[in-house]
Amino acid sequence: MHRITISDNGIGIGLKNRYKLFKPFSRLHSKGDYDGTGLGLSTSKVIMEKHGGSMDLIESTPKGTTFSIDIPK
């Protein structure tokens, strides 16, 4: 497997909300606070799994989040 890690410098997600992250249309904030549909992470995870890989949250702080993506060689 190849492992790719992706980090951002956003508001963070909070590990307590980890179970919601990859569910379609799941939003952690109201639409008034942040744009989005709640489909980005769930769609990304499905794509990785269809290719025999996986996607997971590694770390999240108020200063950003890090995800791992594992894809077959």
Backbone torsions as a table, in degrees:
resi	resn	phi	psi	omega
1	MET	NA	148.8	169.9
2	HIS	-100.5	135.3	176.3
3	ARG	-110.9	129.4	176.4
4	ILE	-119.2	132.0	174.3
5	THR	-112.4	138.9	-177.9
6	ILE	-127.6	127.6	178.7
7	SER	-122.9	147.8	173.1
8	ASP	-125.9	176.0	179.2
9	ASN	-119.3	36.2	-178.4
10	GLY	-81.1	-156.4	-174.1
11	ILE	-80.6	-8.1	-177.2
12	GLY	83.0	163.9	-175.5
13	ILE	-112.1	-36.0	-176.2
14	GLY	89.0	120.1	-176.1
15	LEU	-63.7	-23.6	178.5
16	LYS	-65.9	-21.9	179.1
17	ASN	-97.0	9.2	-176.0
18	ARG	-53.4	-39.4	-177.1
19	TYR	-65.8	-22.0	-179.6
20	LYS	-87.2	-19.5	-167.2
21	LEU	-53.9	-43.9	-170.7
22	PHE	-102.9	13.9	176.4
23	LYS	-88.7	132.2	179.8
24	PRO	-58.1	140.9	178.2
25	PHE	63.0	15.5	177.1
26	SER	-84.6	122.6	179.3
27	ARG	-119.4	140.8	179.5
28	LEU	-94.4	-13.5	-179.9
29	HIS	-135.2	162.4	179.2
30	SER	-73.5	158.7	177.9
31	LYS	-61.9	-27.6	178.3
32	GLY	-68.2	-27.3	-179.6
33	ASP	-84.9	-44.0	-176.0
34	TYR	-144.1	140.4	176.5
35	ASP	-70.8	165.8	175.0
36	GLY	128.2	163.6	-177.8
37	THR	-109.5	-13.7	-175.5
38	GLY	85.3	20.1	-179.1
39	LEU	-107.6	-16.9	-173.0
40	GLY	-58.1	-55.3	-177.1
41	LEU	-70.3	-37.5	179.9
42	SER	-66.9	-39.5	177.9
43	THR	-65.7	-42.9	179.0
44	SER	-60.8	-43.0	-179.7
45	LYS	-64.5	-42.3	178.9
46	VAL	-62.1	-42.6	178.8
47	ILE	-60.6	-46.1	179.3
48	MET	-60.9	-43.5	-178.5
49	GLU	-67.6	-35.8	177.5
50	LYS	-64.5	-25.0	178.2
51	HIS	-95.4	11.2	178.0
52	GLY	81.8	15.9	-178.9
53	GLY	-113.1	-160.8	179.9
54	SER	-152.9	165.7	178.3
55	MET	-142.6	137.8	-178.6
56	ASP	-151.7	157.8	174.0
57	LEU	-81.8	128.5	177.9
58	ILE	-96.2	-48.4	-173.1
59	GLU	-154.1	145.2	174.8
60	SER	-144.9	131.2	177.3
61	THR	-131.4	170.1	175.7
62	PRO	-62.4	-8.5	-179.5
63	LYS	-106.8	8.5	176.9
64	GLY	147.3	176.6	-175.6
65	THR	-135.7	147.0	176.7
66	THR	-124.3	129.3	177.4
67	PHE	-115.0	153.7	171.4
68	SER	-115.4	143.9	174.4
69	ILE	-126.5	123.4	175.9
70	ASP	-110.4	124.8	178.2
71	ILE	-129.6	144.9	-179.5
72	PRO	-62.0	149.3	177.0
73	LYS	-68.9	NA	NA
